[in-house]
Structure formats: C-alpha cells, structure tokens
Amino acid sequence: MVTPKETLNRFIHYPESDGQPMADNDLQYRWIVTIKENLETVFPNDYIAADLLWYPVEGDPTIKAAPDVMVVLGRPKGIRRSYKQWEEENVAPKVVFEILSHSNTHAEMLRKQSFYRKHGVEEYYEYDPETNELGIWRRGGDFLNPVDEVSGFRSPLLDVTFELNGSDLVIRKPDGTPFETYSLYERAEFERQRAEAAQLELEAERKNTERLKEKLRELGIDPSTLG
C-alpha cells in the first residue's frame, strides 16, 4: 500500500545541480580531484563523491549541501545523481572536505560547518591551498570541535595523515605513501592512451602480415616455408 508520504514524495523535485561550478580555479580543482581520487583507492568499497548534492531530510529539498568531497562509509560505490540520505539506510557522510577559493566568505564557511555539524558529519576538513592553511574539526557530542595541532594529525576514520610541509599540504595514505597529485592522474591517462595506440599499431601490423601472406598464397607460395 502506498502511503500519503510516498505519494507526496513523487511530486517533490530534488535538483541534481546547485548551479555552481565545481571549482573557481585550477588549484582548487586539482585539490578536489586529488583528495577524491586518492580516497577512492583507500576505500575501494565505500562511496566517495565530489561536488554532489546531499539531501539529508526526506521531503524538504531546500535542506541540502554540495561538499567538495564527502566520504560515506558503509555505503556501496555506484552512480548517484544526488545523495538522498533516506534512500541510503539513513547513513550520513562521515567525513567532508571543503577546498577554499577567493570567492568563499567567512560567513559562508560558518554556515557550511553548521550544516555538517547538524547533519551528522564526524570529521570536517577545510583547506586553503593559496595560504596553505588547514582547519580540522572532529565531532564531540553535538559539536564539531577544532583540532589544535593539525600538522601530523592522523584521521581516526580515514587513517590518513595530514602534514603541512612548507607551502604545501601532504596527505599520506595508511601505508605512509603520499597522495598522488592530479598531474599524476593525467599522466596515467596519457599512459593508457599510449597503450591503446600501441595496441592499434600491433593490430595494424598483424593485418598487414595477413595481407602479405595472402598475396604469397595467390602466387603459389606457402608462407610457412619462408621461415
């Protein structure tokens, strides 16, 4: 039997975009992609998303956020157009990252932090790549409390370590290796394309060899006798 609530929800529209760009500049974009893609390797079975709308409350599409990166432990990977928490066994993202740009205001970031506190985030990271400033907050009861010493901090949930190294941030995986940068992912894509090109070249060579053998047969020559 369909309940009145289920009937009502059929007519509620949950937008899949907030109309905002993923990033304001290349530096911000590089950090979003670097964190998201490296966490995918650390958590091969859990859902990691970047710039995806998260709706924590069924029936109210005005309550939403689009974290730069969010980690939903205990939910399977897969393609989602938005994260509707009530469709995910009511599991909230446990870890959220925000990468700052010049357009972010202090008031805006306070509102975001308040949203994450209210809706169950347990670890919140805020990084400004231009100033190399990192803020970390951890849940304590109903609050997100700031971590005093952020350099060398090891996340209890992610098991990754954050190090402020000169003018840059180094994030280390559980095995101690640093997160690969976005440029390395570009290089991996280049290597993939190069491997595909080499495969196509081998296929073309094979076809040329077959054509040559066919010509020899037409001339009455057995190719296998030519060594």
N, C-alpha and C positions, 0 to 999 in steps of 0.2 A: 504493500500500500504506500502510495506517495504521500508524504506529509506536506502540510501547508508550507513549511520552511523550505523543503526541497523544491516545491513548485515556485516559490518566490525566487529562489536562487537561480532558477533557469533564466530569469529575466534580468539578473544583475550582471553588468558588464565589468570585467576586471581587465583594464588595459594592459597590454603587453609591453608598452613603452611609456616612459615618462616624458618623452620628447627632448630629453637632454642627451648630449653626446657622451660617449663612454669616457673620453678624456679631453682635456683642454689643450694638451701639448704632447709632444713625443716622449718627454721624460716621464710624465705621469703615466702614459700608456705603457711604456716599457716596464715600469714597476708593477702595474696591474697584471700584465701578462706574465711577467717573471714569477710573481708570487702565486698566481693561479695555476700556471702550468707545472711549477715545481711541487706544489701541494698535491696535484693530481698524481704525481709519482710516489709521494709519501703515503697517500691514502688511495690506493688503487680501487677500493671497493666503496668509497664514500662519495657523496655528492659535493662537488665544488663548483661554484658559479661565479661569474664576473658580470657586474652591471645588470643583474636580473632582478626584476621586481618581486619583492617578498610581501605577501599579504598574510598577516598573522591572524586576522579576525574574519571569520566567515560572515558574509552578508554586508560587510562595510568596505567597499573598495577605496574609500578615502584614507584608510589606515594602511600605509604602505611605505616601503623604503627600497632603495636600489643600492645596496652596498657595492663598493668597488670589487671586493672579493668576500664571499661568505663560504663557510665550511659547515656542512650539515652532516655531523657524524651519525651513523646509523641509518642513513637513507641511501638507497642504491643510486649508482650513476644512471644517466639517461637524459634524453632530450626533454626539456621543460620550457614552455613559453613564459611561465612565471612560476613562482614558488608559492602555492596556496597551502598554507600550513595544515589546514583541516583535512586536506587530501593526502597528507604525509604522516598519518598517525599522530598529528599534532606535535611533530618534532620541530623545534625551532633551531635555526642556525646557532651553533655554539661559539663560533669564532668569526669575527668580522674585521676586515681591513678597510681603511679609508686612506687613499693617497691624495695628498693635498695639492692644489694648484693655486695660482694667484686669485682665482675667482671665488674661492671659498672664504666665507666670513666667519668670524669667531662665533657669532650668534647661530649661524647655520650648523656649525660643528657641535655646538652645545645641544641643539635640537636633535641632531642625529644621535648623539650619545644618550640623550634622554630616551629616545625611541628604543635604542638597543637595550638599555637598562630595563625598560618597562616590559619588553617582549622576550626576555629570556637569554640574551647573549651573555656568555660567561667570560669571554676574553675579547677585548676590543683594542685594536692597534690603529694608531693614527701616525702617518709618516709624511713629512715634508721633504721631498728629495732635493729641493733647491737649497734648503738650510741644513739638511741632514739632521733634523730634529725628529725624534721618535717618542711618542707617548704610548704607554701601555696601561690598561685598566683591567682589573680582574674582579669577578663577582664575589661579593661578601654579603650574604643575605639578600636584601632588596636593592643593594647598591653596587655600582662599578667603582672600585677604589683604585686610585693611581698607584702604579709601581714606582718606587723611588729610584732604584738602580736598574735602568733599562739595558745598559750595555752588559752583556753576559747573561741576560735573562733567558732562561730555558722554559718554554711554554709547557705547562703540565698536560695540556690537551693535545698539542701538536707535536711535542717532543722535538721542536726545532729551537735553535739558539740564535739570539739577535746580538750582533756586535756592531757598535759604532766605531768605524775604523777610519780615522782621518776625516775626509769629506764624504764618506760613503757609508752605506749600511751593508753589512754582510750577514746573511741569514744562512745558518748551517743546518743540514738535514740531520736526522738522528745518528747517522754514521759519521758525522763530522765534516762531510764534504759540503762546500758552499753551493747555494742555489746557482744554477746556470742562468746566465743573462739572456735577455731576449735575442741578442745578436747570435748567440749560440743556437737558438732555435731556428733563426733564419739560416744559419749555416747548415743545420740538419736538413732543412727543407731543400737547400741547394744540393746537398749530397744525395738526397732522394731523387731529385730531378736528374742529376748526373747519372745515377744508377739506371734510371729509366731510359735515358738516352743511350747508355752503353748497351742495354738490353735490346733496344730497337736496332742499334748498329749490328749486333750479333745476329738478329733475325734477318736483317737485310743481307748480311754476308752468307747466311745459310741458304737463303733463296737464290742468291747469285750462284752458289755452288751447285744447287739443284738444277738451275738452268744450264750450267756448263755441262753437267753430266748428261742432261737430256740431249744437248747438241752432239755430244760424243756418241751417244747411242744412235742418233739419227745417221751418223757417219759410219755406223757399224763397229764402233769401238766400245769395248766393255770398260767402263771407268775403273772397275775394281782391279783391272790388270795393270793400271798405270802406277800403282803404289801410292 
